[in-house]
Amino acid sequence: MLKLYIGNKNYSSWSMRAWVLLRQAGIAFEEVKLRFDSFDVGSDFKRAALAVAPTGKVPVLVDGDLVIWDSLAIAEYVAEKFPEKQLWPVDSRARARARSVCADVHSDFTALRTHCTMNIEAKLPDVGVRLWRKAALRAEVDRLVHSWRALLAEYGGPLLFGNFTIADAYFAPICMRLVTYELPLPEDVAPYVAHVRALPGVAAWIADALVERDFLPFEEPYRTAP
């Protein structure tokens, strides 16, 4: 059976992508959570993560003697191992676009990731109002809106390429951020966020995050207590 190493569900956005992909696709796997205590060398988390993969980060997927780190590499491997799940769109044009938007999330949207850290348990609308003054953040959300709008229109929704794909798993943590900070979204795009959150795989991750109750001050730039 596949084994997936993840971090805290309330905070670990990259772990969420891999976990949701497997869970939503109905692929059996064993979950191993490496609790965040610090990312410093010598921390319990770092020692445990380095024992699994050379990056000392999560997620990590283990399949027998094969170890795969990096969420996009995990997604590509799973798509090839389980082709019947059609985790990328079947159409080559749609597949290229799905890979493009995933790569975009993988390498960019730094303002959104930096200022709106994932925190599923928290409700931070007042912080969101302050953050919305940042031009870089507004520009990135605008990029998201235009990309989602175009894909939903072309492929008919309710997900970006009609049915669930790796792209929706990749955007799931971004949907969490938009909700936590209540960032403005136009009416024609907001239902996509709601639909992603309602996916069984995403809903299961959210439920686990809410009962985790593991407040980590170094992951909380905006609160000193829940």
C-alpha positions as CSV (number, residue, x, y, z in Angstrom):
1,M,0.0,0.0,0.0
2,L,1.1,3.6,-0.7
3,K,2.3,5.5,2.4
4,L,1.9,9.3,2.5
5,Y,3.8,11.4,5.0
6,I,2.1,14.7,5.8
7,G,2.3,17.5,8.3
8,N,-0.3,19.2,10.5
9,K,-3.6,19.3,8.6
10,N,-4.5,22.8,9.8
11,Y,-1.4,24.3,8.4
12,S,0.3,22.1,5.8
13,S,-1.0,23.2,2.4
14,W,1.4,21.1,0.3
15,S,0.5,18.0,2.3
16,M,-3.2,18.8,1.7
17,R,-2.7,18.7,-2.1
18,A,-1.3,15.1,-2.1
19,W,-3.7,13.8,0.5
20,V,-6.8,15.2,-1.1
21,L,-5.7,13.9,-4.5
22,L,-5.4,10.3,-3.2
23,R,-8.5,10.5,-1.0
24,Q,-10.8,12.1,-3.6
25,A,-9.6,9.6,-6.2
26,G,-10.4,6.7,-3.9
27,I,-6.8,5.4,-3.9
28,A,-5.9,3.5,-0.8
29,F,-3.0,4.8,1.3
30,E,-1.5,4.8,4.8
31,E,-1.3,8.2,6.3
32,V,1.7,9.1,8.5
33,K,1.6,12.5,10.2
34,L,4.9,14.1,11.2
35,R,3.8,16.8,13.7
36,F,5.3,20.2,13.2
37,D,7.3,21.4,16.1
38,S,9.8,23.5,14.3
39,F,11.5,23.5,10.9
40,D,14.9,24.1,12.4
41,V,17.6,21.5,11.9
42,G,17.5,19.2,14.9
43,S,13.8,19.6,15.5
44,D,11.7,16.4,15.9
45,F,9.9,17.2,12.7
46,K,13.0,17.8,10.7
47,R,14.7,14.7,12.0
48,A,11.7,12.5,11.2
49,A,11.3,14.1,7.7
50,L,15.0,13.7,6.9
51,A,14.7,10.0,7.8
52,V,12.2,9.6,5.0
53,A,13.4,12.0,2.2
54,P,16.5,14.2,1.6
55,T,14.5,17.4,1.5
56,G,13.3,17.1,5.1
57,K,9.9,18.3,4.0
58,V,6.4,16.9,3.5
59,P,4.5,15.5,1.6
60,V,6.5,12.4,0.8
61,L,4.9,9.4,-1.0
62,V,6.5,6.0,-0.5
63,D,5.6,3.1,-2.7
64,G,7.7,0.1,-1.8
65,D,11.3,1.1,-2.1
66,L,10.4,4.2,-4.1
67,V,10.4,7.5,-2.3
68,I,8.8,10.6,-4.0
69,W,9.0,14.0,-2.6
70,D,7.5,17.2,-4.0
71,S,3.7,17.4,-4.4
72,L,3.7,17.8,-8.2
73,A,6.0,14.8,-8.6
74,I,3.6,12.8,-6.4
75,A,0.7,13.9,-8.5
76,E,2.4,12.9,-11.7
77,Y,3.4,9.5,-10.3
78,V,-0.1,8.7,-9.0
79,A,-1.7,9.8,-12.3
80,E,0.6,7.3,-14.2
81,K,0.2,4.5,-11.7
82,F,-3.6,4.8,-11.7
83,P,-4.5,5.8,-15.3
84,E,-8.1,4.6,-14.9
85,K,-8.6,7.5,-12.4
86,Q,-8.1,10.1,-15.1
87,L,-6.5,12.5,-12.7
88,W,-5.4,14.6,-15.6
89,P,-8.0,15.6,-18.3
90,V,-8.2,13.1,-21.2
91,D,-8.1,15.8,-23.9
92,S,-4.5,16.8,-24.6
93,R,-5.3,20.5,-24.8
94,A,-7.1,20.4,-21.5
95,R,-4.3,18.3,-20.0
96,A,-1.7,20.9,-21.0
97,R,-3.8,23.7,-19.5
98,A,-4.2,21.7,-16.3
99,R,-0.5,21.1,-16.0
100,S,0.1,24.8,-16.7
101,V,-2.1,26.0,-13.9
102,C,-0.7,23.5,-11.4
103,A,2.9,24.6,-12.3
104,D,1.8,28.2,-11.9
105,V,0.6,27.4,-8.3
106,H,3.7,25.4,-7.7
107,S,6.1,28.2,-8.5
108,D,4.2,31.5,-8.0
109,F,1.4,33.1,-6.0
110,T,4.0,34.1,-3.5
111,A,2.1,37.0,-2.1
112,L,-0.9,34.8,-1.3
113,R,1.2,32.1,0.3
114,T,3.3,34.6,2.2
115,H,0.5,36.9,3.6
116,C,-2.3,34.4,3.8
117,T,-0.8,31.3,5.4
118,M,-3.1,28.3,5.4
119,N,-5.0,28.1,8.7
120,I,-8.2,26.1,8.3
121,E,-9.3,26.4,11.9
122,A,-8.9,30.2,12.1
123,K,-11.4,32.9,10.9
124,L,-9.5,36.0,10.1
125,P,-11.7,38.4,8.1
126,D,-10.3,41.5,9.8
127,V,-6.8,40.4,8.8
128,G,-8.1,39.8,5.3
129,V,-9.3,43.4,5.1
130,R,-5.9,44.7,6.0
131,L,-4.1,42.3,3.7
132,W,-6.4,43.3,0.8
133,R,-4.6,46.7,0.7
134,K,-1.6,44.9,-0.7
135,A,-1.5,45.4,-4.4
136,A,0.5,42.2,-5.0
137,L,-2.2,40.1,-3.2
138,R,-5.0,41.7,-5.1
139,A,-3.2,41.1,-8.4
140,E,-2.7,37.4,-7.6
141,V,-6.4,36.9,-6.6
142,D,-7.3,38.7,-9.8
143,R,-5.2,36.2,-11.8
144,L,-6.9,33.3,-10.0
145,V,-10.4,34.8,-10.8
146,H,-9.6,35.2,-14.5
147,S,-8.0,31.7,-14.8
148,W,-10.9,30.0,-12.9
149,R,-13.5,31.9,-14.8
150,A,-12.1,31.0,-18.2
151,L,-11.8,27.3,-17.3
152,L,-15.2,27.0,-15.7
153,A,-16.7,28.6,-18.8
154,E,-14.9,26.4,-21.3
155,Y,-15.3,23.1,-19.5
156,G,-18.7,23.7,-18.0
157,G,-17.8,23.3,-14.3
158,P,-18.5,22.7,-11.6
159,L,-14.8,22.0,-11.3
160,L,-12.1,23.5,-13.5
161,F,-12.1,20.8,-16.1
162,G,-15.6,19.4,-15.5
163,N,-14.6,16.4,-13.3
164,F,-12.2,16.3,-10.5
165,T,-8.5,16.5,-11.5
166,I,-5.1,17.2,-10.0
167,A,-5.8,20.9,-10.7
168,D,-8.6,21.0,-8.2
169,A,-6.5,19.3,-5.6
170,Y,-3.8,21.8,-6.2
171,F,-6.2,24.8,-5.7
172,A,-7.8,23.3,-2.6
173,P,-5.4,25.0,-0.1
174,I,-5.9,28.3,-2.0
175,C,-9.6,27.9,-1.5
176,M,-9.0,27.4,2.2
177,R,-7.0,30.7,2.3
178,L,-9.7,32.6,0.5
179,V,-12.3,31.4,3.1
180,T,-10.1,32.0,6.2
181,Y,-9.3,35.6,5.3
182,E,-12.7,36.2,3.5
183,L,-10.9,37.7,0.5
184,P,-13.4,39.2,-2.1
185,L,-14.5,36.9,-4.9
186,P,-17.0,37.7,-7.7
187,E,-20.3,35.9,-7.6
188,D,-19.5,33.8,-10.7
189,V,-16.3,32.3,-9.2
190,A,-17.3,31.9,-5.5
191,P,-19.3,28.7,-6.2
192,Y,-16.1,27.0,-7.4
193,V,-14.6,27.6,-4.0
194,A,-17.7,26.2,-2.3
195,H,-17.7,23.2,-4.5
196,V,-14.1,22.3,-3.8
197,R,-14.6,22.6,-0.1
198,A,-17.6,20.2,-0.4
199,L,-15.7,17.5,-2.2
200,P,-15.6,14.4,0.1
201,G,-11.8,14.4,0.1
202,V,-11.5,18.1,0.9
203,A,-14.3,17.9,3.5
204,A,-12.5,15.0,5.2
205,W,-9.3,17.0,5.4
206,I,-11.1,20.0,6.8
207,A,-12.8,17.8,9.5
208,D,-9.5,16.4,10.6
209,A,-7.9,19.8,10.7
210,L,-10.7,21.2,12.9
211,V,-10.3,18.4,15.5
212,E,-6.5,18.6,15.4
213,R,-6.4,21.3,18.1
214,D,-2.6,21.7,17.8
215,F,-1.9,25.5,18.1
216,L,1.6,26.2,16.8
217,P,2.7,29.8,17.5
218,F,5.3,29.8,14.8
219,E,2.6,29.0,12.2
220,E,0.4,31.9,13.6
221,P,1.5,35.3,12.4
222,Y,-1.9,36.9,13.3
223,R,-2.9,35.2,16.6
224,T,-1.4,34.4,19.9
225,A,-4.1,31.9,20.8
226,P,-7.0,30.2,19.0
